[in-house]
Amino acid sequence: MFTLARYSLTGRLLKVLATSDSSSIPSVSGAYSADGTTLAVSGARGLRWISNSGRVIRRLPVPGTDPNMGCWPVRWWNAGTVLSSCFGKKYDVARLWLVPANGARPVALTPQRTPAGPDYGDLDAWRLPSGLYLQSAGACGTLEFNKQHANGSVTPVKVPGTLNVSTRIVTARGPRLLIDALTGCGGSQSLLWFNPGTGAEQWLFRTPSGAFGVEGVVAYNSPANGLA
C-alpha cells in the first residue's frame, strides 16, 4: 500500500493525505490546487478531491476507467478543473480528461487511442492560440510531441534544430512551449522556447558537442509544469 503524505521542511510527518485505493495500482499521486488548500489525488475509478487535512471532499469518477489501472492527476487545468490521464477498460491506453472538481461530468480532451496508434496514450496537453498540443507516449518508451485536430487525429510537431526524438514539453506561456529536446547523440539535451504556430525559436541553452546538457527543468510558479 502506497501513501501520499505531507512533511515539514525539517522532515517531520505532518499528515498522511491519501493511500492507494486499489491493491492493483502501484502508487498514488496528487496535484495541489493553486491556493494549497486542496489536492486532486489518483484513484481506481477516477480522482479524489481531498482537503489539506486528508478529508475526502468528493470522489470524481471518470467513465470507462479500468479500476486496475486508474486515473492520475496531471495538473489543474484551471481553477475548477483537473487535467487527468486515465486508462480505459478496453485498451488500457492513457486518455486525457478534464475533470471538474465540483462533481460535474468529466469531458474527454482526447479520444481513446488503441494499441494500433496513432500514439500509445496521451500524458499531458496544452491549449495555445495555435491549437491543442499533446505530450504522448511513443514506441519503446519514447515521448511524442503532437498536435491534435478537431476530429481527434494528431500530427507530429517537428522542432527545427533538434533530433525530434522524445521531445519533452516542460510548460507553456502565451503562444509558446518550453521544450527540453535532444540535440545530439548520446542523450545531449538543450532547452528552448518554441512557438508551434509560427515555428519561431528562442534558444535558452544549446548544449555543446560532447556534453549531456539539460538533465531536469522545473518552471517556476507555473500551473503547466510538465517536467521535473
Secondary structure, 3 states (H helix, E strand, C coil): CCEEEEECCCCCEEEEEEECCCCCCCCCCEEECCCCCEEEEEECCEEEEEECCCCEEEEEECCCECCCCCEEEEEEEECCEEEEEEEECCCCCEEEEEEECCCCCCEECCCCCECCECCCCEEEEEEECCEEEEEEECHHHCEEEEEECCCCCEEECCCCCCCCCCCEEEEEECCEEEEEEEEECCCEEEEEEECCCCCCEEEEECCCCCCCECCCCCCCCCCCCCCC
